[in-house]
């Protein structure tokens, strides 16, 4: 497997898997913090109608990175969404819907 030639992937030295139907899972082995870098999220659908995936910067409003929904994917092939951002307000948090899990990559504390 090769990494796409995107600058944001260079600093993605850590990863964290988040299971199906998890709410506000904090990213980082030490509970995360402001300044943590979220490089990208690989979305792993378990059905062709998976739920949504959102991220939150600390206590901010959720940002939908995958809306999901009925027939939103045509196959069960994982795909990557580039984020390339540092948290301004605290630990990054990820919420996964039904039939979708993710792997979040970045520099996480």
Secondary structure in CASP SS format (residue, H / E / C, confidence):
PFRMAT SS
TARGET T0000
AUTHOR 0000-0000-0000
METHOD secondary structure of the structure
MODEL  1
X C 1.00
X C 1.00
X C 1.00
X C 1.00
X C 1.00
X C 1.00
X H 1.00
X H 1.00
X H 1.00
X H 1.00
X H 1.00
X C 1.00
X C 1.00
X E 1.00
X E 1.00
X E 1.00
X E 1.00
X E 1.00
X C 1.00
X C 1.00
X C 1.00
X C 1.00
X C 1.00
X C 1.00
X E 1.00
X E 1.00
X C 1.00
X C 1.00
X C 1.00
X C 1.00
X C 1.00
X C 1.00
X C 1.00
X C 1.00
X C 1.00
X C 1.00
X E 1.00
X E 1.00
X E 1.00
X E 1.00
X E 1.00
X E 1.00
X E 1.00
X E 1.00
X E 1.00
X C 1.00
X C 1.00
X C 1.00
X C 1.00
X C 1.00
X C 1.00
X C 1.00
X E 1.00
X E 1.00
X E 1.00
X E 1.00
X E 1.00
X C 1.00
X C 1.00
X C 1.00
X C 1.00
X C 1.00
X E 1.00
X E 1.00
X E 1.00
X E 1.00
X C 1.00
X C 1.00
X C 1.00
X C 1.00
X C 1.00
X C 1.00
X C 1.00
X C 1.00
X C 1.00
X C 1.00
X C 1.00
X C 1.00
X E 1.00
X E 1.00
X E 1.00
X E 1.00
X E 1.00
X E 1.00
X E 1.00
X E 1.00
X C 1.00
X C 1.00
X C 1.00
X C 1.00
X C 1.00
X E 1.00
X E 1.00
X E 1.00
X E 1.00
X E 1.00
X C 1.00
X C 1.00
X C 1.00
X E 1.00
X E 1.00
X E 1.00
X E 1.00
X E 1.00
X E 1.00
X E 1.00
X E 1.00
X C 1.00
X C 1.00
END
